[in-house]
Amino acid sequence: MIGRDFVLPKTMKLTGLLPEQMIIDPSVWADLVRPLGYDPGIRGLDRLITGMCRKAATQIILGQATVVKITNENVKQFLPEW
């Protein structure tokens, strides 16, 4: 809930995204918060969401999309490579 309700809106505002420009499917949050049972903490979650917002903003600026919807099918392209 912290990531969805506090970190995401703050990061979207800092990145210049409007709330309707990036949508994260509710089913994705469980994988973001605890990937493979590892809890990255709030700072790690903040870095993860910041990276996702930057990639979404880049797609919008380049004209590849007007609205970015992150789902279970495309979430890997928005995550950093581990």
N, CA, C and O atoms as a Maestro MAE file, in Angstrom:
{
 s_m_m2io_version
 :::
 2.0.0
}

f_m_ct {
 s_m_title
 :::
 protein
 m_atom[328] {
  # First column is atom index #
  i_m_mmod_type
  r_m_x_coord
  r_m_y_coord
  r_m_z_coord
  i_m_residue_number
  s_m_chain_name
  s_m_pdb_residue_name
  s_m_pdb_atom_name
  i_m_atomic_number
  :::
  1 25 0.816 -1.193 0.000 1 A "MET " " N  " 7
  2 3 0.000 0.000 0.000 1 A "MET " " CA " 6
  3 2 0.860 1.257 0.000 1 A "MET " " C  " 6
  4 15 0.507 2.255 -0.628 1 A "MET " " O  " 8
  5 25 1.979 1.210 0.697 2 A "ILE " " N  " 7
  6 3 2.848 2.386 0.759 2 A "ILE " " CA " 6
  7 2 3.352 2.741 -0.636 2 A "ILE " " C  " 6
  8 15 3.350 3.909 -1.026 2 A "ILE " " O  " 8
  9 25 3.780 1.735 -1.379 3 A "GLY " " N  " 7
  10 3 4.276 1.972 -2.728 3 A "GLY " " CA " 6
  11 2 3.201 2.524 -3.638 3 A "GLY " " C  " 6
  12 15 3.445 3.469 -4.389 3 A "GLY " " O  " 8
  13 25 2.029 1.955 -3.581 4 A "ARG " " N  " 7
  14 3 0.930 2.354 -4.462 4 A "ARG " " CA " 6
  15 2 0.357 3.721 -4.089 4 A "ARG " " C  " 6
  16 15 0.072 4.537 -4.966 4 A "ARG " " O  " 8
  17 25 0.188 3.970 -2.787 5 A "ASP " " N  " 7
  18 3 -0.521 5.174 -2.356 5 A "ASP " " CA " 6
  19 2 0.385 6.381 -2.102 5 A "ASP " " C  " 6
  20 15 -0.081 7.519 -2.154 5 A "ASP " " O  " 8
  21 25 1.672 6.149 -1.828 6 A "PHE " " N  " 7
  22 3 2.543 7.267 -1.483 6 A "PHE " " CA " 6
  23 2 3.742 7.410 -2.421 6 A "PHE " " C  " 6
  24 15 3.988 8.490 -2.959 6 A "PHE " " O  " 8
  25 25 4.485 6.320 -2.615 7 A "VAL " " N  " 7
  26 3 5.709 6.394 -3.418 7 A "VAL " " CA " 6
  27 2 5.389 6.647 -4.892 7 A "VAL " " C  " 6
  28 15 6.016 7.500 -5.520 7 A "VAL " " O  " 8
  29 25 4.430 5.923 -5.446 8 A "LEU " " N  " 7
  30 3 4.098 6.082 -6.867 8 A "LEU " " CA " 6
  31 2 3.613 7.498 -7.194 8 A "LEU " " C  " 6
  32 15 4.144 8.100 -8.128 8 A "LEU " " O  " 8
  33 25 2.635 8.062 -6.478 9 A "PRO " " N  " 7
  34 3 2.205 9.427 -6.819 9 A "PRO " " CA " 6
  35 2 3.330 10.451 -6.697 9 A "PRO " " C  " 6
  36 15 3.452 11.341 -7.540 9 A "PRO " " O  " 8
  37 25 4.154 10.333 -5.654 10 A "LYS " " N  " 7
  38 3 5.266 11.268 -5.468 10 A "LYS " " CA " 6
  39 2 6.257 11.161 -6.623 10 A "LYS " " C  " 6
  40 15 6.711 12.174 -7.155 10 A "LYS " " O  " 8
  41 25 6.588 9.938 -7.005 11 A "THR " " N  " 7
  42 3 7.553 9.721 -8.073 11 A "THR " " CA " 6
  43 2 6.998 10.154 -9.422 11 A "THR " " C  " 6
  44 15 7.728 10.715 -10.239 11 A "THR " " O  " 8
  45 25 5.725 9.903 -9.664 12 A "MET " " N  " 7
  46 3 5.118 10.333 -10.922 12 A "MET " " CA " 6
  47 2 5.151 11.855 -11.039 12 A "MET " " C  " 6
  48 15 5.408 12.391 -12.117 12 A "MET " " O  " 8
  49 25 4.894 12.541 -9.949 13 A "LYS " " N  " 7
  50 3 4.933 14.004 -9.963 13 A "LYS " " CA " 6
  51 2 6.346 14.496 -10.248 13 A "LYS " " C  " 6
  52 15 6.533 15.421 -11.039 13 A "LYS " " O  " 8
  53 25 7.344 13.883 -9.612 14 A "LEU " " N  " 7
  54 3 8.735 14.285 -9.839 14 A "LEU " " CA " 6
  55 2 9.195 13.976 -11.259 14 A "LEU " " C  " 6
  56 15 10.027 14.695 -11.812 14 A "LEU " " O  " 8
  57 25 8.662 12.918 -11.846 15 A "THR " " N  " 7
  58 3 9.033 12.516 -13.196 15 A "THR " " CA " 6
  59 2 8.277 13.316 -14.253 15 A "THR " " C  " 6
  60 15 8.674 13.328 -15.418 15 A "THR " " O  " 8
  61 25 7.202 13.978 -13.863 16 A "GLY " " N  " 7
  62 3 6.418 14.764 -14.804 16 A "GLY " " CA " 6
  63 2 5.294 13.992 -15.453 16 A "GLY " " C  " 6
  64 15 4.717 14.446 -16.441 16 A "GLY " " O  " 8
  65 25 4.977 12.830 -14.910 17 A "LEU " " N  " 7
  66 3 3.873 12.029 -15.449 17 A "LEU " " CA " 6
  67 2 2.561 12.447 -14.801 17 A "LEU " " C  " 6
  68 15 2.502 12.708 -13.599 17 A "LEU " " O  " 8
  69 25 1.524 12.506 -15.602 18 A "LEU " " N  " 7
  70 3 0.186 12.735 -15.070 18 A "LEU " " CA " 6
  71 2 -0.368 11.397 -14.568 18 A "LEU " " C  " 6
  72 15 0.036 10.346 -15.066 18 A "LEU " " O  " 8
  73 25 -1.277 11.417 -13.600 19 A "PRO " " N  " 7
  74 3 -1.797 10.151 -13.059 19 A "PRO " " CA " 6
  75 2 -2.400 9.223 -14.105 19 A "PRO " " C  " 6
  76 15 -2.346 8.003 -13.948 19 A "PRO " " O  " 8
  77 25 -2.969 9.776 -15.163 20 A "GLU " " N  " 7
  78 3 -3.597 8.931 -16.180 20 A "GLU " " CA " 6
  79 2 -2.614 8.442 -17.236 20 A "GLU " " C  " 6
  80 15 -2.998 7.668 -18.113 20 A "GLU " " O  " 8
  81 25 -1.349 8.875 -17.176 21 A "GLN " " N  " 7
  82 3 -0.375 8.464 -18.191 21 A "GLN " " CA " 6
  83 2 0.303 7.139 -17.872 21 A "GLN " " C  " 6
  84 15 0.807 6.480 -18.781 21 A "GLN " " O  " 8
  85 25 0.330 6.733 -16.615 22 A "MET " " N  " 7
  86 3 0.942 5.450 -16.253 22 A "MET " " CA " 6
  87 2 0.030 4.721 -15.282 22 A "MET " " C  " 6
  88 15 -0.315 5.240 -14.221 22 A "MET " " O  " 8
  89 25 -0.354 3.516 -15.661 23 A "ILE " " N  " 7
  90 3 -1.264 2.702 -14.854 23 A "ILE " " CA " 6
  91 2 -0.564 1.388 -14.552 23 A "ILE " " C  " 6
  92 15 -0.082 0.706 -15.457 23 A "ILE " " O  " 8
  93 25 -0.513 1.041 -13.278 24 A "ILE " " N  " 7
  94 3 0.070 -0.241 -12.874 24 A "ILE " " CA " 6
  95 2 -1.072 -1.155 -12.459 24 A "ILE " " C  " 6
  96 15 -1.846 -0.833 -11.557 24 A "ILE " " O  " 8
  97 25 -1.167 -2.299 -13.125 25 A "ASP " " N  " 7
  98 3 -2.202 -3.281 -12.828 25 A "ASP " " CA " 6
  99 2 -2.066 -3.731 -11.367 25 A "ASP " " C  " 6
  100 15 -0.948 -3.972 -10.912 25 A "ASP " " O  " 8
  101 25 -3.155 -3.848 -10.632 26 A "PRO " " N  " 7
  102 3 -3.077 -4.245 -9.220 26 A "PRO " " CA " 6
  103 2 -2.372 -5.584 -8.984 26 A "PRO " " C  " 6
  104 15 -1.764 -5.778 -7.932 26 A "PRO " " O  " 8
  105 25 -2.444 -6.494 -9.933 27 A "SER " " N  " 7
  106 3 -1.809 -7.801 -9.745 27 A "SER " " CA " 6
  107 2 -0.285 -7.725 -9.808 27 A "SER " " C  " 6
  108 15 0.390 -8.665 -9.388 27 A "SER " " O  " 8
  109 25 0.267 -6.636 -10.318 28 A "VAL " " N  " 7
  110 3 1.719 -6.484 -10.443 28 A "VAL " " CA " 6
  111 2 2.364 -6.110 -9.107 28 A "VAL " " C  " 6
  112 15 3.533 -6.419 -8.875 28 A "VAL " " O  " 8
  113 25 1.614 -5.454 -8.240 29 A "TRP " " N  " 7
  114 3 2.184 -4.938 -6.993 29 A "TRP " " CA " 6
  115 2 2.805 -6.026 -6.112 29 A "TRP " " C  " 6
  116 15 3.835 -5.789 -5.481 29 A "TRP " " O  " 8
  117 25 2.206 -7.194 -6.058 30 A "ALA " " N  " 7
  118 3 2.756 -8.267 -5.217 30 A "ALA " " CA " 6
  119 2 4.155 -8.659 -5.672 30 A "ALA " " C  " 6
  120 15 5.019 -8.931 -4.838 30 A "ALA " " O  " 8
  121 25 4.394 -8.692 -6.983 31 A "ASP " " N  " 7
  122 3 5.714 -9.035 -7.494 31 A "ASP " " CA " 6
  123 2 6.710 -7.895 -7.308 31 A "ASP " " C  " 6
  124 15 7.904 -8.144 -7.142 31 A "ASP " " O  " 8
  125 25 6.245 -6.663 -7.333 32 A "LEU " " N  " 7
  126 3 7.141 -5.528 -7.152 32 A "LEU " " CA " 6
  127 2 7.621 -5.402 -5.715 32 A "LEU " " C  " 6
  128 15 8.789 -5.107 -5.462 32 A "LEU " " O  " 8
  129 25 6.717 -5.627 -4.787 33 A "VAL " " N  " 7
  130 3 7.049 -5.433 -3.378 33 A "VAL " " CA " 6
  131 2 7.922 -6.560 -2.855 33 A "VAL " " C  " 6
  132 15 8.853 -6.304 -2.092 33 A "VAL " " O  " 8
  133 25 7.658 -7.769 -3.233 34 A "ARG " " N  " 7
  134 3 8.418 -8.915 -2.733 34 A "ARG " " CA " 6
  135 2 8.842 -9.835 -3.869 34 A "ARG " " C  " 6
  136 15 8.320 -10.943 -3.998 34 A "ARG " " O  " 8
  137 25 9.783 -9.385 -4.692 35 A "PRO " " N  " 7
  138 3 10.231 -10.288 -5.768 35 A "PRO " " CA " 6
  139 2 10.992 -11.481 -5.195 35 A "PRO " " C  " 6
  140 15 11.998 -11.318 -4.505 35 A "PRO " " O  " 8
  141 25 10.505 -12.658 -5.487 36 A "LEU " " N  " 7
  142 3 11.117 -13.909 -5.041 36 A "LEU " " CA " 6
  143 2 11.321 -13.967 -3.528 36 A "LEU " " C  " 6
  144 15 12.298 -14.546 -3.052 36 A "LEU " " O  " 8
  145 25 10.399 -13.366 -2.771 37 A "GLY " " N  " 7
  146 3 10.474 -13.439 -1.321 37 A "GLY " " CA " 6
  147 2 11.430 -12.453 -0.693 37 A "GLY " " C  " 6
  148 15 11.579 -12.446 0.529 37 A "GLY " " O  " 8
  149 25 12.086 -11.615 -1.486 38 A "TYR " " N  " 7
  150 3 13.030 -10.647 -0.958 38 A "TYR " " CA " 6
  151 2 12.314 -9.323 -0.758 38 A "TYR " " C  " 6
  152 15 11.646 -8.842 -1.673 38 A "TYR " " O  " 8
  153 25 12.439 -8.731 0.408 39 A "ASP " " N  " 7
  154 3 11.803 -7.460 0.703 39 A "ASP " " CA " 6
  155 2 12.832 -6.344 0.598 39 A "ASP " " C  " 6
  156 15 13.685 -6.215 1.476 39 A "ASP " " O  " 8
  157 25 12.774 -5.530 -0.464 40 A "PRO " " N  " 7
  158 3 13.801 -4.523 -0.678 40 A "PRO " " CA " 6
  159 2 13.689 -3.313 0.236 40 A "PRO " " C  " 6
  160 15 14.600 -2.485 0.255 40 A "PRO " " O  " 8
  161 25 12.619 -3.182 0.986 41 A "GLY " " N  " 7
  162 3 12.435 -2.016 1.837 41 A "GLY " " CA " 6
  163 2 11.904 -0.844 1.035 41 A "GLY " " C  " 6
  164 15 11.749 -0.919 -0.184 41 A "GLY " " O  " 8
  165 25 11.628 0.242 1.745 42 A "ILE " " N  " 7
  166 3 11.026 1.405 1.102 42 A "ILE " " CA " 6
  167 2 12.001 2.070 0.135 42 A "ILE " " C  " 6
  168 15 11.590 2.489 -0.947 42 A "ILE " " O  " 8
  169 25 13.269 2.178 0.491 43 A "ARG " " N  " 7
  170 3 14.240 2.805 -0.411 43 A "ARG " " CA " 6
  171 2 14.403 1.997 -1.695 43 A "ARG " " C  " 6
  172 15 14.472 2.564 -2.785 43 A "ARG " " O  " 8
  173 25 14.462 0.697 -1.566 44 A "GLY " " N  " 7
  174 3 14.558 -0.160 -2.748 44 A "GLY " " CA " 6
  175 2 13.309 -0.065 -3.604 44 A "GLY " " C  " 6
  176 15 13.395 -0.027 -4.831 44 A "GLY " " O  " 8
  177 25 12.158 -0.027 -2.968 45 A "LEU " " N  " 7
  178 3 10.896 0.114 -3.685 45 A "LEU " " CA " 6
  179 2 10.836 1.475 -4.382 45 A "LEU " " C  " 6
  180 15 10.350 1.579 -5.508 45 A "LEU " " O  " 8
  181 25 11.330 2.509 -3.715 46 A "ASP " " N  " 7
  182 3 11.375 3.846 -4.309 46 A "ASP " " CA " 6
  183 2 12.254 3.852 -5.559 46 A "ASP " " C  " 6
  184 15 11.872 4.429 -6.577 46 A "ASP " " O  " 8
  185 25 13.420 3.220 -5.495 47 A "ARG " " N  " 7
  186 3 14.302 3.136 -6.671 47 A "ARG " " CA " 6
  187 2 13.643 2.351 -7.798 47 A "ARG " " C  " 6
  188 15 13.754 2.730 -8.964 47 A "ARG " " O  " 8
  189 25 12.969 1.279 -7.466 48 A "LEU " " N  " 7
  190 3 12.292 0.453 -8.458 48 A "LEU " " CA " 6
  191 2 11.183 1.238 -9.166 48 A "LEU " " C  " 6
  192 15 11.093 1.220 -10.394 48 A "LEU " " O  " 8
  193 25 10.353 1.915 -8.399 49 A "ILE " " N  " 7
  194 3 9.257 2.699 -8.969 49 A "ILE " " CA " 6
  195 2 9.794 3.881 -9.768 49 A "ILE " " C  " 6
  196 15 9.241 4.225 -10.813 49 A "ILE " " O  " 8
  197 25 10.867 4.505 -9.287 50 A "THR " " N  " 7
  198 3 11.477 5.614 -10.032 50 A "THR " " CA " 6
  199 2 11.968 5.145 -11.392 50 A "THR " " C  " 6
  200 15 11.772 5.838 -12.390 50 A "THR " " O  " 8
  201 25 12.595 3.994 -11.447 51 A "GLY " " N  " 7
  202 3 13.058 3.445 -12.722 51 A "GLY " " CA " 6
  203 2 11.909 3.159 -13.664 51 A "GLY " " C  " 6
  204 15 12.005 3.414 -14.864 51 A "GLY " " O  " 8
  205 25 10.815 2.627 -13.121 52 A "MET " " N  " 7
  206 3 9.645 2.330 -13.943 52 A "MET " " CA " 6
  207 2 9.027 3.614 -14.489 52 A "MET " " C  " 6
  208 15 8.643 3.673 -15.657 52 A "MET " " O  " 8
  209 25 8.933 4.635 -13.651 53 A "CYS " " N  " 7
  210 3 8.356 5.914 -14.086 53 A "CYS " " CA " 6
  211 2 9.226 6.558 -15.162 53 A "CYS " " C  " 6
  212 15 8.708 7.122 -16.126 53 A "CYS " " O  " 8
  213 25 10.534 6.477 -15.002 54 A "ARG " " N  " 7
  214 3 11.430 7.063 -16.003 54 A "ARG " " CA " 6
  215 2 11.305 6.360 -17.351 54 A "ARG " " C  " 6
  216 15 11.306 7.010 -18.397 54 A "ARG " " O  " 8
  217 25 11.197 5.038 -17.326 55 A "LYS " " N  " 7
  218 3 11.036 4.304 -18.586 55 A "LYS " " CA " 6
  219 2 9.698 4.629 -19.240 55 A "LYS " " C  " 6
  220 15 9.613 4.747 -20.463 55 A "LYS " " O  " 8
  221 25 8.652 4.775 -18.425 56 A "ALA " " N  " 7
  222 3 7.343 5.136 -18.968 56 A "ALA " " CA " 6
  223 2 7.380 6.549 -19.547 56 A "ALA " " C  " 6
  224 15 6.836 6.795 -20.624 56 A "ALA " " O  " 8
  225 25 8.019 7.474 -18.836 57 A "ALA " " N  " 7
  226 3 8.117 8.849 -19.324 57 A "ALA " " CA " 6
  227 2 8.914 8.905 -20.621 57 A "ALA " " C  " 6
  228 15 8.574 9.674 -21.520 57 A "ALA " " O  " 8
  229 25 9.959 8.109 -20.729 58 A "THR " " N  " 7
  230 3 10.753 8.065 -21.955 58 A "THR " " CA " 6
  231 2 9.903 7.593 -23.123 58 A "THR " " C  " 6
  232 15 9.979 8.165 -24.210 58 A "THR " " O  " 8
  233 25 9.099 6.563 -22.919 59 A "GLN " " N  " 7
  234 3 8.227 6.067 -23.982 59 A "GLN " " CA " 6
  235 2 7.232 7.136 -24.422 59 A "GLN " " C  " 6
  236 15 6.951 7.273 -25.612 59 A "GLN " " O  " 8
  237 25 6.702 7.887 -23.470 60 A "ILE " " N  " 7
  238 3 5.732 8.926 -23.795 60 A "ILE " " CA " 6
  239 2 6.405 10.074 -24.544 60 A "ILE " " C  " 6
  240 15 5.857 10.582 -25.522 60 A "ILE " " O  " 8
  241 25 7.576 10.479 -24.094 61 A "ILE " " N  " 7
  242 3 8.288 11.579 -24.744 61 A "ILE " " CA " 6
  243 2 8.691 11.205 -26.172 61 A "ILE " " C  " 6
  244 15 8.615 12.036 -27.078 61 A "ILE " " O  " 8
  245 25 9.116 9.960 -26.371 62 A "LEU " " N  " 7
  246 3 9.522 9.517 -27.700 62 A "LEU " " CA " 6
  247 2 8.344 9.250 -28.626 62 A "LEU " " C  " 6
  248 15 8.537 8.955 -29.806 62 A "LEU " " O  " 8
  249 25 7.124 9.352 -28.100 63 A "GLY " " N  " 7
  250 3 5.941 9.143 -28.915 63 A "GLY " " CA " 6
  251 2 5.586 7.686 -29.126 63 A "GLY " " C  " 6
  252 15 4.763 7.375 -29.988 63 A "GLY " " O  " 8
  253 25 6.182 6.788 -28.366 64 A "GLN " " N  " 7
  254 3 5.887 5.365 -28.493 64 A "GLN " " CA " 6
  255 2 4.569 4.997 -27.825 64 A "GLN " " C  " 6
  256 15 3.984 3.960 -28.136 64 A "GLN " " O  " 8
  257 25 4.098 5.841 -26.906 65 A "ALA " " N  " 7
  258 3 2.847 5.584 -26.203 65 A "ALA " " CA " 6
  259 2 2.301 6.896 -25.662 65 A "ALA " " C  " 6
  260 15 3.053 7.845 -25.440 65 A "ALA " " O  " 8
  261 25 1.000 6.945 -25.451 66 A "THR " " N  " 7
  262 3 0.409 8.100 -24.776 66 A "THR " " CA " 6
  263 2 0.025 7.725 -23.351 66 A "THR " " C  " 6
  264 15 0.043 8.564 -22.449 66 A "THR " " O  " 8
  265 25 -0.321 6.455 -23.160 67 A "VAL " " N  " 7
  266 3 -0.617 5.913 -21.838 67 A "VAL " " CA " 6
  267 2 0.157 4.612 -21.699 67 A "VAL " " C  " 6
  268 15 0.115 3.758 -22.585 67 A "VAL " " O  " 8
  269 25 0.862 4.464 -20.587 68 A "VAL " " N  " 7
  270 3 1.629 3.246 -20.337 68 A "VAL " " CA " 6
  271 2 0.896 2.432 -19.279 68 A "VAL " " C  " 6
  272 15 0.681 2.894 -18.159 68 A "VAL " " O  " 8
  273 25 0.517 1.220 -19.651 69 A "LYS " " N  " 7
  274 3 -0.139 0.313 -18.699 69 A "LYS " " CA " 6
  275 2 0.827 -0.840 -18.423 69 A "LYS " " C  " 6
  276 15 1.221 -1.574 -19.329 69 A "LYS " " O  " 8
  277 25 1.194 -0.978 -17.157 70 A "ILE " " N  " 7
  278 3 2.124 -2.022 -16.760 70 A "ILE " " CA " 6
  279 2 1.316 -3.207 -16.241 70 A "ILE " " C  " 6
  280 15 0.556 -3.092 -15.279 70 A "ILE " " O  " 8
  281 25 1.501 -4.350 -16.905 71 A "THR " " N  " 7
  282 3 0.785 -5.572 -16.550 71 A "THR " " CA " 6
  283 2 1.802 -6.680 -16.259 71 A "THR " " C  " 6
  284 15 3.011 -6.479 -16.375 71 A "THR " " O  " 8
  285 25 1.294 -7.837 -15.882 72 A "ASN " " N  " 7
  286 3 2.185 -8.979 -15.636 72 A "ASN " " CA " 6
  287 2 2.934 -9.392 -16.896 72 A "ASN " " C  " 6
  288 15 4.032 -9.942 -16.814 72 A "ASN " " O  " 8
  289 25 2.350 -9.130 -18.054 73 A "GLU " " N  " 7
  290 3 2.972 -9.531 -19.314 73 A "GLU " " CA " 6
  291 2 4.142 -8.628 -19.704 73 A "GLU " " C  " 6
  292 15 5.108 -9.106 -20.299 73 A "GLU " " O  " 8
  293 25 4.075 -7.330 -19.382 74 A "ASN " " N  " 7
  294 3 5.131 -6.420 -19.817 74 A "ASN " " CA " 6
  295 2 5.960 -5.813 -18.686 74 A "ASN " " C  " 6
  296 15 6.787 -4.936 -18.935 74 A "ASN " " O  " 8
  297 25 5.755 -6.259 -17.463 75 A "VAL " " N  " 7
  298 3 6.448 -5.648 -16.324 75 A "VAL " " CA " 6
  299 2 7.969 -5.805 -16.422 75 A "VAL " " C  " 6
  300 15 8.700 -4.933 -15.952 75 A "VAL " " O  " 8
  301 25 8.452 -6.879 -17.012 76 A "LYS " " N  " 7
  302 3 9.900 -7.119 -17.091 76 A "LYS " " CA " 6
  303 2 10.623 -6.054 -17.907 76 A "LYS " " C  " 6
  304 15 11.788 -5.763 -17.636 76 A "LYS " " O  " 8
  305 25 9.961 -5.468 -18.897 77 A "GLN " " N  " 7
  306 3 10.621 -4.438 -19.689 77 A "GLN " " CA " 6
  307 2 10.768 -3.131 -18.914 77 A "GLN " " C  " 6
  308 15 11.554 -2.271 -19.312 77 A "GLN " " O  " 8
  309 25 10.031 -2.963 -17.822 78 A "PHE " " N  " 7
  310 3 10.124 -1.759 -17.009 78 A "PHE " " CA " 6
  311 2 11.018 -1.944 -15.793 78 A "PHE " " C  " 6
  312 15 11.413 -0.964 -15.163 78 A "PHE " " O  " 8
  313 25 11.342 -3.179 -15.458 79 A "LEU " " N  " 7
  314 3 12.192 -3.441 -14.298 79 A "LEU " " CA " 6
  315 2 13.667 -3.380 -14.676 79 A "LEU " " C  " 6
  316 15 14.028 -3.672 -15.816 79 A "LEU " " O  " 8
  317 25 14.519 -3.005 -13.730 80 A "PRO " " N  " 7
  318 3 15.956 -3.042 -14.018 80 A "PRO " " CA " 6
  319 2 16.421 -4.489 -14.157 80 A "PRO " " C  " 6
  320 15 15.844 -5.395 -13.555 80 A "PRO " " O  " 8
  321 25 17.448 -4.694 -14.940 81 A "GLU " " N  " 7
  322 3 17.970 -6.060 -15.095 81 A "GLU " " CA " 6
  323 2 18.794 -6.415 -13.881 81 A "GLU " " C  " 6
  324 15 19.671 -5.656 -13.469 81 A "GLU " " O  " 8
  325 25 18.506 -7.590 -13.299 82 A "TRP " " N  " 7
  326 3 19.169 -8.013 -12.069 82 A "TRP " " CA " 6
  327 2 20.136 -9.087 -12.350 82 A "TRP " " C  " 6
  328 15 20.797 -9.577 -11.435 82 A "TRP " " O  " 8
  :::
 }
 m_bond[327] {
  # First column is bond index #
  i_m_from
  i_m_to
  i_m_order
  :::
  1 1 2 1
  2 2 3 1
  3 3 4 2
  4 3 5 1
  5 5 6 1
  6 6 7 1
  7 7 8 2
  8 7 9 1
  9 9 10 1
  10 10 11 1
  11 11 12 2
  12 11 13 1
  13 13 14 1
  14 14 15 1
  15 15 16 2
  16 15 17 1
  17 17 18 1
  18 18 19 1
  19 19 20 2
  20 19 21 1
  21 21 22 1
  22 22 23 1
  23 23 24 2
  24 23 25 1
  25 25 26 1
  26 26 27 1
  27 27 28 2
  28 27 29 1
  29 29 30 1
  30 30 31 1
  31 31 32 2
  32 31 33 1
  33 33 34 1
  34 34 35 1
  35 35 36 2
  36 35 37 1
  37 37 38 1
  38 38 39 1
  39 39 40 2
  40 39 41 1
  41 41 42 1
  42 42 43 1
  43 43 44 2
  44 43 45 1
  45 45 46 1
  46 46 47 1
  47 47 48 2
  48 47 49 1
  49 49 50 1
  50 50 51 1
  51 51 52 2
  52 51 53 1
  53 53 54 1
  54 54 55 1
  55 55 56 2
  56 55 57 1
  57 57 58 1
  58 58 59 1
  59 59 60 2
  60 59 61 1
  61 61 62 1
  62 62 63 1
  63 63 64 2
  64 63 65 1
  65 65 66 1
  66 66 67 1
  67 67 68 2
  68 67 69 1
  69 69 70 1
  70 70 71 1
  71 71 72 2
  72 71 73 1
  73 73 74 1
  74 74 75 1
  75 75 76 2
  76 75 77 1
  77 77 78 1
  78 78 79 1
  79 79 80 2
  80 79 81 1
  81 81 82 1
  82 82 83 1
  83 83 84 2
  84 83 85 1
  85 85 86 1
  86 86 87 1
  87 87 88 2
  88 87 89 1
  89 89 90 1
  90 90 91 1
  91 91 92 2
  92 91 93 1
  93 93 94 1
  94 94 95 1
  95 95 96 2
  96 95 97 1
  97 97 98 1
  98 98 99 1
  99 99 100 2
  100 99 101 1
  101 101 102 1
  102 102 103 1
  103 103 104 2
  104 103 105 1
  105 105 106 1
  106 106 107 1
  107 107 108 2
  108 107 109 1
  109 109 110 1
  110 110 111 1
  111 111 112 2
  112 111 113 1
  113 113 114 1
  114 114 115 1
  115 115 116 2
  116 115 117 1
  117 117 118 1
  118 118 119 1
  119 119 120 2
  120 119 121 1
  121 121 122 1
  122 122 123 1
  123 123 124 2
  124 123 125 1
  125 125 126 1
  126 126 127 1
  127 127 128 2
  128 127 129 1
  129 129 130 1
  130 130 131 1
  131 131 132 2
  132 131 133 1
  133 133 134 1
  134 134 135 1
  135 135 136 2
  136 135 137 1
  137 137 138 1
  138 138 139 1
  139 139 140 2
  140 139 141 1
  141 141 142 1
  142 142 143 1
  143 143 144 2
  144 143 145 1
  145 145 146 1
  146 146 147 1
  147 147 148 2
  148 147 149 1
  149 149 150 1
  150 150 151 1
  151 151 152 2
  152 151 153 1
  153 153 154 1
  154 154 155 1
  155 155 156 2
  156 155 157 1
  157 157 158 1
  158 158 159 1
  159 159 160 2
  160 159 161 1
  161 161 162 1
  162 162 163 1
  163 163 164 2
  164 163 165 1
  165 165 166 1
  166 166 167 1
  167 167 168 2
  168 167 169 1
  169 169 170 1
  170 170 171 1
  171 171 172 2
  172 171 173 1
  173 173 174 1
  174 174 175 1
  175 175 176 2
  176 175 177 1
  177 177 178 1
  178 178 179 1
  179 179 180 2
  180 179 181 1
  181 181 182 1
  182 182 183 1
  183 183 184 2
  184 183 185 1
  185 185 186 1
  186 186 187 1
  187 187 188 2
  188 187 189 1
  189 189 190 1
  190 190 191 1
  191 191 192 2
  192 191 193 1
  193 193 194 1
  194 194 195 1
  195 195 196 2
  196 195 197 1
  197 197 198 1
  198 198 199 1
  199 199 200 2
  200 199 201 1
  201 201 202 1
  202 202 203 1
  203 203 204 2
  204 203 205 1
  205 205 206 1
  206 206 207 1
  207 207 208 2
  208 207 209 1
  209 209 210 1
  210 210 211 1
  211 211 212 2
  212 211 213 1
  213 213 214 1
  214 214 215 1
  215 215 216 2
  216 215 217 1
  217 217 218 1
  218 218 219 1
  219 219 220 2
  220 219 221 1
  221 221 222 1
  222 222 223 1
  223 223 224 2
  224 223 225 1
  225 225 226 1
  226 226 227 1
  227 227 228 2
  228 227 229 1
  229 229 230 1
  230 230 231 1
  231 231 232 2
  232 231 233 1
  233 233 234 1
  234 234 235 1
  235 235 236 2
  236 235 237 1
  237 237 238 1
  238 238 239 1
  239 239 240 2
  240 239 241 1
  241 241 242 1
  242 242 243 1
  243 243 244 2
  244 243 245 1
  245 245 246 1
  246 246 247 1
  247 247 248 2
  248 247 249 1
  249 249 250 1
  250 250 251 1
  251 251 252 2
  252 251 253 1
  253 253 254 1
  254 254 255 1
  255 255 256 2
  256 255 257 1
  257 257 258 1
  258 258 259 1
  259 259 260 2
  260 259 261 1
  261 261 262 1
  262 262 263 1
  263 263 264 2
  264 263 265 1
  265 265 266 1
  266 266 267 1
  267 267 268 2
  268 267 269 1
  269 269 270 1
  270 270 271 1
  271 271 272 2
  272 271 273 1
  273 273 274 1
  274 274 275 1
  275 275 276 2
  276 275 277 1
  277 277 278 1
  278 278 279 1
  279 279 280 2
  280 279 281 1
  281 281 282 1
  282 282 283 1
  283 283 284 2
  284 283 285 1
  285 285 286 1
  286 286 287 1
  287 287 288 2
  288 287 289 1
  289 289 290 1
  290 290 291 1
  291 291 292 2
  292 291 293 1
  293 293 294 1
  294 294 295 1
  295 295 296 2
  296 295 297 1
  297 297 298 1
  298 298 299 1
  299 299 300 2
  300 299 301 1
  301 301 302 1
  302 302 303 1
  303 303 304 2
  304 303 305 1
  305 305 306 1
  306 306 307 1
  307 307 308 2
  308 307 309 1
  309 309 310 1
  310 310 311 1
  311 311 312 2
  312 311 313 1
  313 313 314 1
  314 314 315 1
  315 315 316 2
  316 315 317 1
  317 317 318 1
  318 318 319 1
  319 319 320 2
  320 319 321 1
  321 321 322 1
  322 322 323 1
  323 323 324 2
  324 323 325 1
  325 325 326 1
  326 326 327 1
  327 327 328 2
  :::
 }
}
